[in-house]
Amino acid sequence: MRAVPVPLALVAMIGLAGAVLGRVYAGPLLTWLVLGAAAGSVLVSVAARRLPSWLVAPVSVLAMVGWTAWSLRLTATRAELPGGLAEVTADAAANGIPRLLTAMIPVEPTPDTVLVPLVAAWLAGLAGAEVAMRAGRVLLGYLPPVLLYAAALYVVGPNADPAIGPTLALVAVAVLGLAVPARGAAGADAAAGLAPAVRAAVRARLAAASAAGLAVVLGLVALLAPLVAGQVDGRPVDPRRYVEPPQVETLDENPLIRISGWALNPGQQLLDVRTQRPGPPGSAPAPDGGPGAAGRPVPIRLAVLSDYDGVTWRVGATYRNAGRILPVTAPAPDSTVETVRQEITVAGLSGRLLPAVATPRQVTGARVAYDPTTGTLIRPEGLTPGLRYSVTSALETPDANLLATADVPAGEEVARVLRVADGAPDPLRRLAAQLAESNGAPYARAAAVEQFLAEHYRLVADAPSGHAYPNLNFFLFGPRNAGGQRGTSEQFAAAFAVLGRLTGLPTRVVVGFRAAGDGPVRAGDAYAWPEVLFEGLGWVPFDPLPRPDEEPRPVEEDFRPAPEDPPPSEVPEPTVEPTATPQPVAAPGGPTDAGPSTALLVGGGTGGMLLLVVAALLTLLLMRRSLTRGRLARGDPGQRIAGAWREVTDALRLAGHPVGGDLSASEVAARARAALPFGADVEELAVLLNQTAFAPGTASAEQAARAAATAGDYVAALRAARPWWRRLLWSVRPGPLRWPR
């Protein structure tokens, strides 16, 4: 029985580490798997205690492989992941650590989130058992389980309550394991059988060693106790802050720009959808026949765009790897919830955004990452034709009877969806003020904006993409004979959202598809719609698109912003209408004086603007070239090598692959190679940069010239891989002039 306490203590300590880590997992499965790994590793060492020490590790590793394979199969089956065991294991081994640190909490036990804890627990049990039982160093054998426990605390970080109970249990188990003497050690005297003089010397040395050890322990306690006590009320560090979550490309960050391309190719099949709606069919209708009206097809949401900087709408999401079950958010108090299940097969849709009905609750058949703030899903590996997945969503429908009196929230929590970027054109502000002037209630303001857009503008498929302030200004007020007052759903939704924010409404833009029942979803079904946030009702969709059978009315009939107050002695000039040609006003007593013609004024103004634009572009081009020459040709060889490196990092940032300042040169070179696999040898440039950093003054002029050539070749190749319009703007983008050196 004296041999039992130490193995039991090791198993219990490793099991406690699994329990601490399991606090951020969904369900107790991880804790039981870690406990099984602890018991298996310790029992293998106990059973093989008579074997040579060099043979125990291979036997234990073989047992670990068996237990791990069974655990991975179990978790893959429970999570309904596609693929065989070999494929799942390879993916978990390659991505286990980053996915564990970027997974959404609570973490679902899947192969990639349980592999690392299982292997770590088994190895800790193997090392602890061999040191404690075979070598007889019990205290030293406790070190692997204690380190595993500390690692579990670190991984959990601030995402769970303090683990006071498990920590006290760990200390108690360790003390019990030490309190029971090992077999053959009870009552034994290390100095028995020795000569009296030798026995006295041995006992004296043992006493001195014990006293010294006690003094060291007390000293460490006195030194470290204040530091440890000071951290009791501190917030633990979250290791997830050091791991970059899954990212998306530009088209996924702003899918609104894809609307015009899809509209020009409406027959392209993007998805195939099968829908089940087991919930009650009699839910309340959405406002004004919006996209979520009861009895109508449910729109499939691709992305939610909440951030607008005056140029582009962006998702602005932070994605976390998620399991099959997604976090549940409380529905709006005054809304009904219907469960919608869909089976979606990807056909021609590209990118990483994963379509789903709002709000997704469960996804099977695909590994996903999720942003709970916007409700946007992505597949980090990207969409592929034939990908099939099932998604269960909670479709919220607000009570339409409460909309007329509902208020909108305010404050820091909704500042993101209320922010109006600087530079909003004055006509937009005047139009928003005019629409809100006679509509005090929030819903009345939203309905006024919706009605104005639906009655005055034309929906076309060939309108160019664009939703920056100048684009919206032209869409709203541009002459019809020049392409103004017509657009795709991109311009309608973006104009509604901007005008809504200018009137104090929290708005966002949603990109998705109209699903006309079961069957294919084509590019012509893609559209964008705005949503407004109301207190107690949540996000309510609006439909500013014109009705197919209605002819739009001219804008000038309604939009007549009042002119500035003129001096009393002057006759106010007529308001310049966006689509009307100004008529001269006859002065009293005779004809007006002859002046420059309108064509001359317009031509001169346009020519002057073009000259200013060309001059600005030439100035930026010269400044960029001067910056490049200065980096590559000025200074000593070390400075020129550093300049070449900055050329490469600026090029990566221009190409949409920015690198953080916390990365080493080798890591940046690896990312550069991933961004352009067949480009110049950036690794050699990274070696030269490290040489100049750690051995200043050792770089030669030849090395500096080679670094400049390498940087030039890589930047040229990276630029050549961009679309033609990005290549045109590459040399005139002002970013490198202001980015930190």
C-alpha positions in Angstrom: 0.0 0.0 0.0 3.0 2.4 0.4 3.5 2.4 -3.3 -0.1 3.5 -4.1 -0.2 7.1 -2.8 2.4 8.6 -5.2 0.8 7.2 -8.4 -2.7 8.3 -7.2 -1.3 11.8 -6.3 0.2 12.1 -9.8 -3.1 11.1 -11.5 -5.1 13.4 -9.3 -2.8 16.4 -9.9 -2.9 15.9 -13.7 -6.7 15.4 -13.5 -7.0 18.7 -11.6 -5.1 20.4 -14.4 -7.6 19.0 -16.9 -10.5 20.2 -14.7 -9.0 23.7 -14.6 -8.6 23.8 -18.4 -12.0 22.3 -18.8 -13.7 25.4 -17.4 -13.4 27.1 -20.8 -14.7 24.0 -22.6 -18.2 23.1 -23.4 -19.1 20.1 -21.3 -17.0 17.8 -19.1 -15.5 15.7 -22.0 -12.1 17.3 -22.0 -11.7 16.8 -18.2 -12.5 13.1 -18.5 -10.2 12.6 -21.5 -7.3 14.3 -19.6 -8.0 12.2 -16.5 -7.9 9.1 -18.7 -4.6 10.2 -20.2 -3.2 10.8 -16.6 -4.4 7.4 -15.4 -3.1 5.6 -18.5 0.4 7.1 -18.5 0.9 6.5 -14.7 -0.5 2.9 -14.9 1.8 2.1 -17.9 4.8 3.2 -15.7 3.6 1.2 -12.8 3.0 -1.9 -14.9 6.5 -1.6 -16.6 8.4 -0.8 -13.4 10.4 -4.0 -13.7 11.3 -3.3 -17.4 14.5 -1.4 -18.2 14.1 2.3 -18.0 14.9 2.8 -21.7 12.0 0.5 -22.7 9.3 2.3 -20.7 9.1 5.4 -22.9 8.4 3.6 -26.2 5.8 1.4 -24.6 4.1 4.5 -23.0 4.2 6.4 -26.3 2.5 3.6 -28.1 -0.2 3.5 -25.4 -0.5 7.3 -25.8 -1.0 7.0 -29.6 -3.8 4.5 -29.0 -5.6 6.7 -26.4 -5.2 9.8 -28.5 -6.5 8.2 -31.6 -9.6 7.0 -29.8 -10.1 10.4 -28.2 -9.8 12.2 -31.6 -12.3 9.8 -33.2 -14.7 10.3 -30.3 -14.5 14.1 -30.5 -14.7 14.2 -34.3 -17.8 12.0 -34.2 -19.5 14.2 -31.5 -18.6 17.3 -33.5 -19.8 15.7 -36.8 -16.6 16.7 -38.6 -16.2 15.4 -42.1 -13.1 13.4 -43.2 -11.4 10.2 -42.0 -9.3 9.8 -38.9 -6.0 10.3 -40.7 -7.2 13.6 -42.2 -8.6 14.8 -38.9 -5.5 13.9 -37.0 -3.1 15.6 -39.5 -5.2 18.8 -39.4 -5.3 18.7 -35.6 -1.5 18.2 -35.3 -0.8 21.0 -37.7 -3.2 23.5 -36.2 -3.8 22.4 -32.6 -2.0 25.2 -30.7 -3.2 28.2 -32.8 -6.8 26.9 -32.9 -6.8 26.2 -29.1 -5.7 29.8 -28.5 -8.1 31.4 -31.0 -11.1 29.2 -30.3 -14.3 30.9 -29.1 -15.2 30.3 -25.4 -16.8 27.9 -24.5 -14.4 25.8 -26.6 -16.1 22.7 -28.1 -14.0 19.5 -27.7 -12.9 18.8 -31.2 -9.7 17.0 -32.4 -7.7 20.2 -32.8 -8.7 21.5 -29.4 -8.1 18.3 -27.4 -4.9 17.0 -29.0 -2.5 19.3 -27.3 -4.0 18.9 -23.7 -4.1 15.1 -24.1 -0.5 14.8 -25.3 0.7 17.2 -22.6 -1.2 15.3 -19.9 0.2 11.9 -21.0 3.8 13.2 -21.2 3.5 14.8 -17.7 2.2 11.6 -16.3 5.1 9.6 -17.9 7.8 12.0 -16.7 6.3 12.4 -13.2 5.9 8.6 -12.7 9.4 7.7 -13.8 11.1 10.3 -11.7 8.9 9.8 -8.6 8.7 6.0 -8.6 11.7 4.7 -10.5 14.2 7.3 -9.3 12.5 7.8 -5.9 12.5 11.6 -6.2 8.8 12.3 -5.4 9.1 16.0 -5.0 10.9 16.3 -8.3 8.4 14.0 -9.9 5.7 16.5 -9.0 7.3 19.1 -11.2 5.7 18.0 -14.6 2.1 17.9 -13.2 2.6 21.3 -11.5 3.9 22.8 -14.7 1.0 21.3 -16.6 -1.4 22.9 -14.0 0.3 26.3 -14.4 0.0 26.0 -18.2 -3.7 25.3 -17.8 -4.1 28.4 -15.6 -2.3 30.4 -18.2 -4.3 29.2 -21.1 -7.6 29.9 -19.3 -6.4 33.4 -18.3 -9.2 35.8 -17.4 -11.8 33.8 -19.2 -13.0 31.9 -16.0 -13.3 32.5 -12.3 -10.2 32.1 -10.1 -9.3 28.4 -9.6 -9.0 28.6 -5.8 -10.7 25.2 -5.0 -8.6 23.2 -7.6 -5.4 24.9 -6.4 -6.0 24.0 -2.8 -6.9 20.5 -3.8 -3.6 20.2 -5.8 -1.6 21.3 -2.7 -3.5 18.8 -0.5 -2.9 15.9 -2.9 0.8 16.7 -3.1 1.1 16.9 0.7 -0.6 13.5 1.1 1.7 12.0 -1.5 4.7 13.3 0.4 3.4 12.4 3.8 3.2 8.6 3.1 6.7 7.2 3.0 7.8 5.1 0.1 8.1 1.3 0.4 11.1 0.3 2.4 11.7 3.8 3.7 9.5 3.6 6.9 11.6 3.7 10.0 14.9 3.3 8.1 17.9 5.1 9.4 20.3 6.2 6.8 23.3 6.1 9.2 22.4 2.6 10.7 25.3 0.2 10.6 28.0 2.8 10.4 30.8 3.4 12.9 29.8 5.8 15.7 32.1 8.6 14.4 30.9 8.2 10.8 27.3 8.0 11.9 27.6 11.2 13.8 29.2 13.0 10.8 26.5 11.7 8.5 23.7 12.8 10.8 25.4 16.2 11.2 25.6 16.7 7.5 21.9 15.6 7.1 20.9 18.1 9.8 22.9 20.9 8.1 21.5 20.1 4.7 17.9 20.1 6.2 18.5 23.4 7.9 20.0 24.9 4.8 17.0 23.7 2.7 14.6 25.1 5.3 16.4 28.4 5.2 16.3 28.6 1.4 12.5 27.8 1.4 11.8 30.4 4.1 13.9 32.9 2.1 12.0 32.2 -1.1 8.7 32.5 0.8 9.7 35.9 2.3 11.0 37.1 -1.1 8.2 35.9 -3.3 5.2 36.1 -1.0 4.6 39.9 -1.5 4.9 39.5 -5.2 2.5 36.6 -5.3 0.1 38.4 -3.0 0.2 41.5 -5.2 -1.0 39.4 -8.1 -4.1 38.0 -6.3 -6.4 40.8 -7.3 -4.7 41.3 -10.7 -6.2 40.3 -14.0 -4.4 37.3 -15.6 -2.8 37.8 -19.0 -4.9 36.3 -21.9 -2.5 34.4 -24.2 -5.1 34.9 -27.0 -3.9 38.4 -27.4 -0.6 37.1 -28.8 -2.2 34.9 -31.4 -3.6 36.4 -34.6 -7.2 35.2 -35.1 -8.4 34.0 -38.5 -8.3 36.8 -41.1 -10.2 37.5 -44.3 -9.4 39.0 -47.7 -10.6 42.5 -48.9 -13.6 41.0 -50.7 -14.7 39.4 -47.5 -14.1 42.4 -45.4 -16.3 44.5 -47.7 -18.5 42.1 -49.7 -20.7 45.1 -50.6 -18.5 45.8 -53.6 -19.4 42.4 -55.1 -23.0 43.4 -55.6 -22.4 45.1 -58.9 -20.4 42.2 -60.3 -23.0 39.7 -59.3 -25.7 41.9 -60.9 -24.0 41.8 -64.2 -23.9 37.9 -64.2 -27.3 37.1 -62.6 -27.4 33.5 -63.9 -24.3 32.3 -62.0 -25.3 29.7 -59.4 -23.7 30.5 -56.1 -25.4 28.1 -53.6 -28.0 25.4 -53.4 -30.3 25.6 -50.4 -32.7 23.3 -48.6 -34.8 24.9 -45.8 -36.8 23.6 -42.9 -38.8 25.9 -40.7 -40.3 23.8 -37.9 -41.1 26.9 -35.8 -44.6 28.4 -35.6 -45.5 30.0 -39.0 -47.6 32.8 -37.5 -44.9 35.2 -36.5 -45.4 39.0 -36.7 -44.5 40.7 -40.0 -41.5 42.8 -40.5 -41.9 46.5 -41.1 -43.0 47.7 -44.5 -42.7 44.2 -46.0 -39.0 44.1 -45.2 -36.8 41.1 -45.8 -37.8 39.4 -42.7 -41.6 39.5 -43.2 -43.5 36.4 -42.1 -44.6 34.1 -44.8 -41.9 35.2 -47.2 -38.6 33.6 -48.1 -36.0 34.1 -45.4 -32.9 36.0 -46.6 -29.6 34.3 -46.3 -27.1 36.6 -44.7 -23.5 36.7 -45.9 -22.0 39.5 -43.8 -22.9 42.4 -41.5 -21.0 45.6 -42.1 -21.0 48.0 -39.2 -17.9 50.2 -39.8 -17.9 53.1 -42.3 -15.1 55.5 -42.7 -16.5 57.6 -45.6 -14.9 55.4 -48.2 -15.9 51.8 -47.5 -18.2 49.8 -45.4 -16.4 47.0 -43.5 -17.3 44.0 -41.3 -14.6 44.9 -38.8 -15.0 41.5 -37.1 -12.7 39.6 -34.8 -13.3 35.9 -35.7 -12.7 33.1 -33.2 -12.6 29.5 -34.1 -15.8 27.9 -33.0 -17.2 24.4 -32.6 -20.5 23.0 -33.7 -22.4 24.9 -31.1 -22.2 28.7 -31.3 -22.6 31.0 -28.3 -26.2 31.9 -27.5 -27.1 35.6 -27.2 -30.4 36.6 -25.6 -33.0 37.6 -28.2 -34.7 41.0 -28.0 -37.4 41.1 -25.4 -40.2 42.1 -27.8 -39.5 39.8 -30.7 -40.6 36.3 -31.6 -37.9 33.6 -32.4 -38.3 31.0 -35.1 -35.9 28.1 -35.6 -34.7 27.8 -39.2 -32.6 24.8 -40.4 -30.9 24.9 -43.7 -28.6 22.6 -45.7 -26.4 24.7 -48.0 -24.2 23.4 -50.7 -21.6 25.8 -52.1 -21.5 26.1 -55.9 -19.8 29.2 -57.4 -19.5 31.4 -54.2 -15.8 32.2 -53.4 -14.1 33.7 -50.4 -14.3 32.7 -46.8 -17.7 34.2 -45.7 -20.1 31.4 -44.9 -23.8 32.2 -45.7 -26.4 31.5 -43.0 -29.8 32.8 -41.8 -29.5 35.2 -38.9 -28.7 34.3 -36.1 -26.7 31.1 -36.4 -26.7 28.7 -33.4 -25.2 25.5 -34.7 -23.1 24.6 -37.7 -22.2 21.0 -38.8 -20.2 19.8 -41.8 -17.7 22.7 -41.9 -15.1 24.1 -39.5 -16.1 27.7 -38.8 -14.9 30.9 -37.1 -17.5 33.2 -35.7 -17.9 36.9 -34.7 -20.7 37.1 -32.1 -20.9 40.9 -32.4 -22.0 40.9 -36.0 -23.1 37.3 -36.3 -20.8 36.7 -39.3 -19.4 33.2 -40.0 -16.3 32.4 -42.0 -14.6 29.2 -43.0 -10.9 29.9 -42.5 -9.8 27.4 -45.2 -12.0 29.2 -47.7 -15.1 28.0 -49.6 -14.8 25.2 -52.2 -17.3 24.0 -54.8 -19.3 21.1 -53.3 -18.8 22.1 -49.7 -22.0 21.0 -47.9 -22.9 22.1 -44.4 -26.0 22.5 -42.2 -26.8 25.5 -40.1 -29.5 26.0 -37.5 -30.5 29.6 -36.8 -32.7 31.6 -34.5 -34.7 34.0 -36.7 -35.9 37.0 -34.7 -39.0 38.9 -35.9 -39.8 42.1 -34.1 -43.3 43.1 -33.0 -44.4 45.5 -35.7 -47.0 47.1 -33.4 -44.3 48.5 -31.1 -42.1 50.1 -33.8 -44.0 53.4 -34.0 -43.2 54.2 -30.3 -39.8 52.4 -30.0 -36.7 54.4 -29.2 -33.1 53.9 -30.3 -30.2 53.2 -27.9 -27.3 55.7 -27.4 -24.0 55.7 -25.7 -20.7 54.0 -26.0 -22.2 50.5 -26.6 -23.7 51.6 -29.9 -21.1 54.4 -30.9 -19.8 52.1 -33.6 -23.1 52.0 -35.5 -23.8 55.7 -34.9 -20.5 57.1 -36.0 -20.5 59.4 -39.0 -17.1 59.7 -40.7 -15.7 63.2 -41.3 -16.2 64.7 -44.7 -19.9 64.0 -45.2 -21.1 66.3 -48.1 -23.3 69.2 -47.2 -26.1 68.0 -49.5 -26.3 64.7 -47.7 -26.5 66.5 -44.3 -29.2 68.9 -45.7 -31.2 66.0 -47.1 -31.0 64.1 -43.8 -32.1 67.2 -41.8 -35.0 67.7 -44.2 -36.2 64.1 -43.9 -36.0 64.3 -40.1 -37.5 67.7 -39.7 -41.1 66.5 -39.7 -40.4 63.0 -38.3 -39.5 63.1 -34.7 -39.9 59.4 -33.8 -37.0 57.1 -34.7 -39.2 54.7 -36.7 -40.8 57.6 -38.5 -37.3 59.0 -39.5 -36.3 55.5 -40.8 -39.5 55.1 -42.7 -39.1 58.6 -44.3 -35.6 57.7 -45.5 -36.8 54.4 -46.8 -39.8 56.0 -48.7 -37.6 58.8 -50.1 -35.1 56.4 -51.6 -37.8 54.0 -52.9 -39.8 56.8 -54.7 -37.0 58.9 -56.3 -34.3 56.5 -57.5 -34.0 53.7 -60.1 -32.7 50.2 -59.4 -30.4 49.1 -62.3 -27.9 46.2 -62.7 -25.2 48.1 -64.6 -24.5 50.8 -62.1 -20.8 50.9 -61.2 -19.8 49.9 -57.7 -18.9 52.5 -55.1 -20.3 53.8 -51.8 -17.9 56.4 -50.7 -19.2 59.9 -49.9 -18.6 61.2 -53.5 -20.4 58.1 -54.9 -23.4 58.5 -52.6 -23.5 62.2 -53.4 -23.6 61.5 -57.1 -26.2 58.7 -56.6 -28.5 61.0 -54.7 -28.0 64.3 -56.6 -26.3 63.6 -59.8 -28.0 64.4 -63.2 -30.0 61.5 -64.5 -28.7 62.0 -68.0 -25.2 61.5 -66.7 -25.8 58.3 -64.7 -27.0 59.8 -61.4 -30.0 58.8 -59.3 -29.6 55.1 -60.3 -27.8 52.3 -58.6 -27.7 48.8 -57.4 -28.8 47.7 -53.9 -25.3 48.7 -52.8 -26.0 52.4 -53.2 -29.6 52.1 -51.8 -28.5 50.3 -48.6 -25.4 52.5 -48.1 -27.3 55.7 -48.7 -30.0 54.6 -46.2 -27.4 53.7 -43.6 -25.5 57.0 -43.9 -28.7 59.2 -44.0 -30.0 57.2 -41.0 -26.8 57.9 -39.0 -27.0 61.6 -39.9 -30.5 61.6 -38.4 -29.3 59.9 -35.2 -30.3 56.3 -36.0 -27.9 53.4 -35.3 -27.6 51.6 -38.7 -25.6 48.9 -40.4 -25.6 47.3 -43.9 -26.2 43.6 -44.5 -25.2 41.7 -47.6 -27.0 38.5 -48.4 -29.2 36.6 -50.8 -32.9 36.2 -51.5 -33.7 32.5 -51.1 -36.9 31.9 -53.1 -37.5 28.5 -51.4 -35.5 25.3 -51.9 -33.2 25.2 -54.9 -30.4 27.2 -56.4 -29.4 30.7 -55.2 -27.9 32.7 -58.1 -25.9 35.8 -58.4 -29.0 37.8 -59.3 -30.4 37.0 -55.9 -27.6 38.9 -54.1 -28.6 42.2 -52.6 -27.9 44.5 -49.7 -30.3 45.9 -47.2 -30.0 48.3 -44.2 -31.0 47.6 -40.6 -31.8 49.9 -37.7 -31.4 49.1 -34.0 -34.4 49.7 -31.8 -34.5 49.3 -28.0 -36.3 46.1 -27.0 -36.8 45.0 -30.7 -33.2 44.5 -31.9 -32.1 45.0 -35.4 -35.0 45.7 -37.8 -34.5 45.4 -41.6 -35.8 48.0 -44.0 -36.3 47.9 -47.8 -35.4 51.1 -49.6 -35.5 49.5 -53.1 -38.1 50.9 -55.5 -41.1 48.9 -56.4 -40.8 47.3 -59.8 -44.1 48.8 -61.2 -43.4 52.4 -60.0 -41.6 55.1 -62.0 -39.3 57.2 -59.8 -40.2 60.8 -59.3 -37.7 63.6 -59.9 -35.7 64.5 -56.9 -36.2 68.2 -57.4 -39.9 67.9 -56.4 -39.0 67.1 -52.8 -35.4 68.0 -52.2 -35.3 71.8 -52.1 -32.8 72.7 -49.4 -33.4 76.3 -48.2 -30.7 78.7 -49.3 -28.6 80.7 -46.9 -30.3 83.9 -45.7 -29.4 86.6 -48.4 -28.9 90.3 -47.5 -32.2 92.2 -47.6 -31.1 94.3 -50.7 -30.3 91.3 -52.8 -32.6 89.1 -54.8 -32.1 85.5 -53.8 -30.9 83.3 -56.7 -32.8 80.2 -57.5 -31.6 77.0 -55.8 -29.3 75.0 -58.1 -31.0 71.7 -58.7 -29.0 68.6 -59.4 -30.9 67.8 -62.6 -32.0 71.2 -63.7 -30.1 73.8 -65.8 -29.9 77.1 -64.0 -31.9 79.9 -65.7 -30.5 83.5 -65.7 -32.5 86.0 -63.7 -33.3 89.2 -65.4 -32.3 92.3 -63.5 -34.9 95.1 -63.1 -34.7 97.7 -65.9 -32.9 95.7 -68.6 -31.0 92.6 -69.6 -28.2 91.2 -67.5 -24.6 92.0 -68.3 -22.9 89.5 -70.5 -20.5 87.1 -68.7 -18.7 83.9 -69.1 -20.8 81.1 -70.5 -21.8 78.1 -68.4 -19.9 75.8 -70.6 -16.8 77.9 -70.2 -17.1 77.9 -66.4 -17.8 74.2 -66.2 -14.9 73.4 -68.6 -12.5 75.7 -66.7 -13.5 74.3 -63.4 -13.1 70.7 -64.6 -9.8 71.4 -66.2 -8.5 73.1 -63.0 -9.6 70.1 -60.9 -7.9 67.7 -63.3 -4.7 69.7 -63.2 -4.8 69.7 -59.4 -5.3 65.9 -59.3 -2.5 65.3 -61.8 -0.2 67.6 -59.9 -1.0 65.8 -56.6 -0.4 62.4 -58.2 2.9 63.6 -59.7 3.9 65.0 -56.3 3.1 61.7 -54.6 5.0 59.8 -57.3 8.1 61.9 -57.0 8.0 61.8 -53.2 7.6 57.9 -53.2 10.5 57.6 -55.7 12.7 60.0 -53.6 11.9 57.9 -50.5 12.9 54.7 -52.3 16.2 56.2 -53.6 17.0 57.5 -50.2 16.5 54.2 -48.6 18.5 52.2 -51.1 21.3 54.6 -52.0 22.0 56.8 -49.0 24.0 56.0 -45.8 26.3 53.2 -45.0 25.7 49.6 -46.1 23.8 48.8 -42.9 21.4 51.7 -43.4 20.9 50.7 -47.1 20.1 47.1 -46.1 17.6 48.4 -43.5 16.1 50.7 -46.2 15.7 47.7 -48.5 13.9 45.8 -45.7 11.5 48.7 -45.2 10.8 48.7 -48.9 9.7 45.0 -48.6 7.5 45.6 -45.5 5.9 48.6 -47.1 5.2 46.6 -50.2 3.6 43.8 -48.1 1.4 46.4 -46.4 0.4 47.9 -49.8 -0.5 44.4 -51.0 -2.8 43.8 -48.1 -0.4 41.6 -46.1 0.7 43.9 -43.2 3.3 42.5 -40.7 3.4 43.5 -37.1 6.3 45.0 -35.3 6.5 42.1 -33.0 7.6 39.7 -35.7 11.2 38.7 -36.3 12.9 39.2 -39.6 12.7 35.5 -40.3 9.0 35.4 -39.6 8.4 38.4 -41.8 10.4 36.7 -44.6 8.2 33.6 -44.2 5.1 35.7 -44.6 6.6 37.4 -47.6 7.3 34.0 -49.1 3.7 33.0 -48.4 2.4 36.2 -50.1 4.5 35.6 -53.2 5.9 32.0 -53.4 7.8 32.6 -56.6 9.3 36.0 -55.8 12.8 37.1 -54.9 14.7 35.4 -52.1 13.6 37.6 -49.2 15.2 35.1 -46.7 18.6 36.3 -47.7 17.6 39.9 -47.1 16.4 38.9 -43.6 19.8 37.3 -42.9 21.5 40.6 -44.0 19.2 42.6 -41.7 20.0 40.4 -38.7 23.7 40.8 -39.5 23.4 44.6 -39.5 21.4 44.5 -36.2 23.6 42.1 -34.2 27.0 42.9 -35.9 26.9 46.6 -36.8 29.5 47.8 -39.3 30.2 44.3 -40.8 28.0 44.7 -43.9 29.8 45.4 -47.2 28.8 47.6 -50.1 28.2 44.5 -52.2 25.8 43.1 -49.7 23.9 46.4 -49.6 23.7 46.4 -53.4 22.4 42.8 -53.4 19.8 43.7 -50.7 18.6 46.7 -52.9 18.3 44.4 -55.9 16.5 41.7 -54.0 14.1 44.3 -52.5 13.5 45.8 -56.0 12.8 42.4 -57.6 10.4 41.3 -54.8 8.5 44.6 -54.8 8.2 44.5 -58.6 7.0 40.9 -58.6 4.5 41.6 -55.7 3.2 44.7 -57.6 2.8 42.7 -60.8 0.6 40.1 -59.0 -1.9 42.8 -58.1 -5.0 43.7 -60.2 -4.3 46.3 -62.9 -6.0 49.1 -61.0 -4.0 48.4 -57.9 -0.8 48.5 -60.0 -1.8 51.9 -61.3 -2.3 53.2 -57.7 0.7 51.4 -56.3 3.3 54.2 -56.8 1.0 57.1 -55.7 -0.4 55.7 -52.5 0.8 58.0 -49.7 0.9 55.3 -47.0 4.7 54.7 -47.1 5.3 58.4 -46.6 3.6 58.5 -43.3 4.0 55.0 -41.9 6.4 54.8 -39.0 10.0 54.0 -40.0 
